[in-house]
Structure formats: structure tokens, C-alpha cells
Amino acid sequence: MPYGVKHGVKAPGEFKAGDMLGLALSGSAGIIAALVTDYQQSAEASALFTINQWVVGLGSILGFTDIPLWMVVIGMTMLGAGSVFYFQPITRQGAFAQGFGLLAVLMTAVPANLAGGLQGINDSLPGLEPAVESREAANGARIYYTSYSASQPLTLVQDRSGPNKYDVHLTINFPNGLEDEVSTMIRRGALRGRLHNANTKQTWDLFRTSGGTVRKQGDSLVIHAGVPARESQAKLWVRIEAQGYAIQVQSYDATLSDTVDWTVDMTPSATPLFMQRLGKSYWF
């Protein structure tokens, strides 16, 4: 039999309710397969988390902010089921491929859920060397930084009299310790963390530094970092995920005048992380 000759394919108009249900389920299966592939390959950079943030943002307009990840998965699955009525595949294999391809396109278009590295508390403007720094500058005066180009020097001014950075000292306690080395757990997705400034809408990766420090101290991780500030007060949020522990989401009211001495106690849990993540709302 030559390739492409199929028996039993219905002519247009002969599809019944059972046929449409089978095509819809196949389209949904394609969506789920693409979701699992993206989730496994992209880890915390998966576009699924970005979509969750977008859905929470839209839901907040209607007063719904606690939208867990599983609702997004169901919504995407329903999208795959409904798409067969638009693309109208005539075989279940075609419906599966169409659902898989549709989500693959969406995941390519959606930006990755990446966060910047933690900054140090005393980090200055990148690429600039201090030209003048007097005793008055330490008391809140302006500090001048000079950068030289090929034609002429360019002087920039940083006003240190306003809000700068919150000095964050975060201690994460693991009562049962960590099951492996920190770097190994981070690499295989068993240890993740985010720090979010609700005022500026900025988010940082707790275990990726660009000036901040992360060190292991007994059964605890101690993190020192500077969080950029626009106001004298802000609400900071952390989300910490570790294999063998329940996911923790906590907030802290930070002020520039005081050091943020923040302690998070992790609670042991036998529930796998991937199941816990489905029940969390990833709004940052």
C-alpha cells in the first residue's frame, strides 16, 4: 500500500461527537507533551512560569491573584483541545502534532523566566571609576564618576543623597540539612530561590550572584546582598524551593535605615517538588 493511502478517514461533514472528542483529546495530549518537554528542558527558565505571571497580572484586574500553576496547565490543555475546531485536523495523529506544534510556537514566543544575579551592597555604577569621592560624599553628597571616550571625557553624576540599596542579610535554615552539595542541587533543579522587590517589580535569583555572597554555614545558607531601592521602604518577597522541604514564600518590610535581618525556616516535606510547584502561584 503506498504511503499516504488511508482507509476509514471520514469525509467532511461525517465527523460525529465521538470523533470530535477524540481529536480534541489528541490535541490536548500534544499540548501536554510540549509542556512537559519545555518544563523538563528549560527548568526554572520555562516559559510556563512566565505565562503564570501574565495570567496573575490579568487576573489581578478582576481581583484574582492567587492563580496556581496547575490552572495555567489546564488552561493550556483546553487551548489544545479547542484549537482542533479552528485547524480541523482529520486524524488523531494530526491533532496531536498540531497541538504539540501550537504550544512549541507559543513557548518560543514567550520570553524565558530568567532573573538577574544578586548585587553586592557596595556595588557602584558598572563600568565607572570614582574620580572624586570626598568625606562629604560619605555623608550624602553627590559622587562624580568619569568615563573616558575616544573624543572627550564624559562625567556622570550619581546622587547618593536619595534611596540606594536595602542591605539584606538572609539566613535559610534547613533542619534536616541539604541532601547534596549546593552547586549540585542548583544544577539539577533541586534548589531554587527568588528575591522580589514589590515596589520596583524587580526579581533576582538567590543562588546566582553578581556581587552578593552565598555561603553554607552548618545546615544553613547565609546570603548577603544589596537590593536596589527607589523609596525608603519596600516589601521584599522570597520564594525558596529545596528538595525534601515545603516551598516557602515569605515577605519582609524593608527600610533603608535598618539592615534586613531575615530568617526563613524550611519545613521538611515528603511531597516531590514538581507536585508542590503545580500548587504554587508563580507571580514573581
matplotlib code that plots the C-alpha trace (Angstrom):
import matplotlib.pyplot as plt

x = [0.0, 1.6, 2.3, -0.5, -3.3, -5.6, -8.8, -11.5, -10.9, -14.2, -15.3, -16.0, -19.4, -19.2, -17.4, -19.6, -19.4, -17.2, -14.8, -14.5, -13.9, -11.1, -9.5, -9.8, -8.1, -5.3, -4.8, -4.7, -2.2, 0.1, -0.1, 0.7, 3.7, 5.1, 4.5, 6.4, 9.2, 9.6, 9.3, 12.0, 14.4, 14.1, 13.8, 13.2, 13.6, 10.5, 8.0, 5.3, 6.3, 6.2, 2.7, 1.7, 3.0, 1.0, -2.2, -1.8, -1.3, -4.5, -6.4, -5.4, -7.6, -10.6, -9.3, -7.9, -4.2, -3.7, -3.7, -1.6, 0.5, -1.9, -4.6, -2.3, -1.6, -5.3, -5.9, -3.2, -4.6, -8.0, -6.4, -5.1, -8.5, -10.2, -7.6, -8.8, -12.1, -10.0, -7.3, -9.7, -7.2, -8.9, -6.7, -5.8, -2.1, -2.6, -4.4, -1.6, 1.1, -1.0, -1.3, 2.4, 3.4, 1.0, 2.5, 6.0, 5.3, 3.9, 6.8, 9.2, 7.4, 7.2, 10.3, 12.2, 11.6, 15.1, 16.2, 19.3, 22.1, 22.3, 24.1, 26.6, 25.6, 28.5, 28.4, 28.8, 27.6, 29.0, 32.0, 32.6, 35.6, 35.4, 37.0, 36.1, 35.0, 35.3, 34.3, 31.1, 30.2, 30.0, 27.6, 25.1, 26.7, 27.0, 29.7, 31.1, 32.2, 34.2, 34.3, 36.6, 35.7, 37.8, 36.8, 36.3, 35.7, 32.1, 31.2, 28.1, 26.6, 25.2, 23.1, 23.8, 21.5, 18.4, 17.5, 20.2, 20.0, 18.5, 21.2, 19.7, 21.1, 19.1, 19.5, 17.8, 17.7, 17.3, 16.5, 17.5, 20.3, 20.7, 20.7, 23.7, 26.2, 24.6, 26.1, 24.9, 21.3, 21.2, 22.3, 19.7, 16.9, 16.6, 17.4, 15.9, 15.2, 13.9, 14.1, 11.5, 11.1, 7.3, 7.9, 10.2, 8.9, 12.4, 13.4, 16.7, 18.0, 19.0, 21.7, 23.1, 25.4, 26.9, 28.4, 26.3, 27.6, 26.1, 27.8, 27.0, 27.1, 26.2, 22.7, 22.0, 22.6, 23.6, 23.1, 24.2, 23.1, 22.1, 18.6, 18.2, 15.7, 13.6, 11.9, 12.9, 10.6, 9.6, 8.1, 10.5, 9.5, 11.4, 10.4, 12.7, 12.4, 14.5, 14.2, 12.9, 11.2, 8.0, 8.2, 8.4, 7.0, 7.6, 7.7, 9.6, 9.0, 12.4, 13.7, 16.9, 17.7, 17.9, 19.6, 17.2, 17.9, 15.7, 15.5, 13.5, 13.0, 12.3, 9.7, 10.5, 8.1, 7.9, 6.0, 8.1, 9.0, 7.2, 3.9, 4.4, 5.2, 1.9, 0.1, 2.0, 1.3, 4.5, 3.8, 7.4]
y = [0.0, 3.4, 5.8, 8.2, 5.9, 5.6, 3.8, 4.9, 8.6, 10.3, 12.8, 16.4, 16.6, 13.0, 13.7, 12.8, 13.9, 11.0, 11.8, 15.4, 14.3, 12.0, 14.8, 17.2, 14.8, 14.2, 17.9, 18.2, 15.3, 17.2, 20.3, 18.3, 16.6, 20.0, 21.4, 18.5, 18.9, 22.6, 22.2, 19.5, 21.1, 24.7, 24.1, 27.4, 29.3, 27.6, 29.9, 28.2, 30.3, 33.5, 32.6, 32.2, 35.7, 37.1, 35.3, 36.6, 40.1, 39.8, 38.1, 40.9, 43.3, 41.1, 40.6, 37.1, 37.0, 33.5, 31.5, 28.4, 26.8, 23.9, 26.3, 27.5, 23.9, 23.2, 26.4, 25.5, 22.0, 23.4, 25.6, 22.5, 20.9, 23.9, 24.5, 21.4, 23.3, 26.0, 24.0, 21.0, 18.1, 14.9, 12.3, 12.0, 11.9, 15.2, 16.6, 15.6, 17.1, 20.3, 20.7, 20.0, 22.5, 25.1, 25.1, 24.9, 28.2, 29.8, 28.7, 30.1, 33.5, 33.8, 35.1, 32.9, 33.3, 34.5, 36.6, 38.7, 37.9, 39.2, 42.5, 43.5, 46.2, 48.4, 47.9, 51.2, 52.0, 49.4, 50.5, 53.7, 54.6, 57.1, 60.4, 62.4, 60.9, 63.2, 63.0, 64.9, 62.2, 59.6, 61.9, 62.0, 64.4, 63.6, 61.4, 62.1, 59.3, 59.9, 57.6, 58.4, 58.0, 58.5, 62.1, 63.6, 62.6, 62.1, 62.8, 61.2, 62.1, 59.7, 61.2, 59.3, 61.5, 59.5, 55.8, 53.4, 49.8, 47.7, 45.7, 42.2, 39.5, 36.4, 33.1, 30.0, 27.2, 23.5, 21.4, 18.1, 19.6, 19.5, 16.2, 17.1, 19.9, 23.3, 23.6, 20.1, 20.7, 24.0, 22.3, 19.6, 22.0, 20.6, 24.1, 27.3, 30.7, 34.1, 37.6, 40.1, 43.8, 44.5, 48.3, 48.1, 44.8, 43.5, 39.9, 38.3, 34.7, 34.0, 31.5, 33.5, 36.3, 39.3, 40.8, 39.3, 36.4, 33.0, 30.7, 27.5, 27.6, 24.3, 23.4, 27.0, 29.1, 32.7, 35.3, 38.9, 41.2, 44.7, 45.2, 48.4, 50.8, 53.7, 54.5, 54.4, 51.5, 48.4, 45.0, 42.3, 38.7, 35.4, 32.1, 29.2, 25.6, 22.8, 19.0, 17.4, 20.7, 22.6, 25.6, 28.8, 32.1, 34.9, 38.7, 41.4, 45.1, 46.6, 50.1, 51.8, 52.8, 49.3, 46.1, 43.5, 40.6, 37.9, 34.3, 31.7, 28.3, 25.5, 22.8, 19.2, 17.6, 14.3, 15.8, 16.0, 19.5, 19.2, 18.5, 21.4, 23.7, 22.9, 24.2, 27.5, 30.8, 32.0, 35.7, 36.6]
z = [0.0, -1.0, 1.8, 2.5, 1.4, 4.5, 4.9, 7.2, 7.1, 7.2, 4.6, 5.6, 7.4, 8.6, 11.9, 14.9, 18.6, 19.4, 16.6, 17.7, 21.3, 20.2, 18.1, 21.0, 23.4, 20.9, 20.6, 24.4, 24.6, 22.1, 24.3, 27.4, 25.7, 24.7, 28.2, 29.8, 27.3, 27.9, 31.7, 31.8, 29.4, 30.5, 34.2, 36.1, 32.8, 31.4, 29.7, 31.7, 34.7, 32.6, 31.4, 35.0, 35.8, 32.9, 34.0, 37.5, 36.1, 34.1, 37.0, 39.4, 37.3, 38.3, 41.8, 41.3, 42.2, 43.7, 40.4, 40.8, 38.1, 37.6, 36.5, 33.8, 32.7, 32.5, 30.5, 28.0, 27.7, 27.0, 24.4, 22.6, 22.7, 21.3, 18.6, 16.7, 15.8, 14.1, 12.4, 11.8, 11.6, 10.2, 12.1, 15.7, 14.8, 13.0, 16.0, 18.3, 16.1, 15.7, 19.5, 20.0, 17.3, 18.6, 22.1, 20.7, 18.8, 22.0, 24.1, 21.5, 21.5, 25.3, 27.0, 29.4, 33.1, 34.0, 36.9, 37.5, 39.9, 43.4, 43.8, 46.5, 49.0, 48.0, 44.2, 42.3, 38.8, 36.3, 34.2, 36.0, 38.2, 41.0, 40.1, 43.2, 46.5, 49.4, 53.1, 52.2, 49.7, 52.5, 54.3, 51.4, 48.9, 45.2, 43.9, 40.5, 38.1, 35.0, 31.9, 29.1, 25.4, 22.3, 21.8, 25.3, 28.9, 30.0, 33.6, 35.2, 38.5, 41.0, 43.8, 46.9, 49.0, 47.9, 48.4, 47.3, 48.4, 51.1, 53.0, 53.0, 55.3, 54.6, 56.6, 55.3, 57.8, 56.7, 59.8, 58.1, 56.1, 52.4, 50.5, 48.3, 47.6, 46.9, 43.4, 42.5, 43.8, 41.9, 38.7, 38.8, 39.9, 43.4, 44.9, 43.6, 45.1, 44.0, 45.7, 44.6, 45.3, 45.1, 44.7, 41.7, 40.3, 40.0, 40.7, 41.5, 41.6, 45.2, 44.1, 41.2, 42.3, 40.6, 43.7, 46.5, 48.6, 49.3, 51.8, 53.6, 57.4, 59.0, 58.0, 56.8, 53.8, 54.5, 51.8, 51.8, 49.0, 48.2, 46.7, 44.6, 46.1, 44.9, 48.2, 51.8, 52.4, 50.4, 50.7, 49.7, 48.9, 48.7, 47.3, 48.3, 46.8, 48.1, 47.6, 50.9, 52.1, 51.5, 49.3, 51.3, 50.2, 52.7, 52.8, 54.7, 55.2, 54.5, 55.3, 54.2, 57.7, 59.1, 58.0, 56.7, 59.1, 57.6, 58.7, 56.8, 58.4, 55.9, 56.8, 55.9, 53.4, 51.5, 48.6, 45.4, 44.3, 40.9, 42.6, 45.1, 42.2, 40.5, 43.6, 43.8, 42.1, 40.3, 40.2, 40.6]

ax = plt.figure().add_subplot(projection="3d")
ax.plot(x, y, z, "-o")
ax.set_aspect("equal")
plt.show()
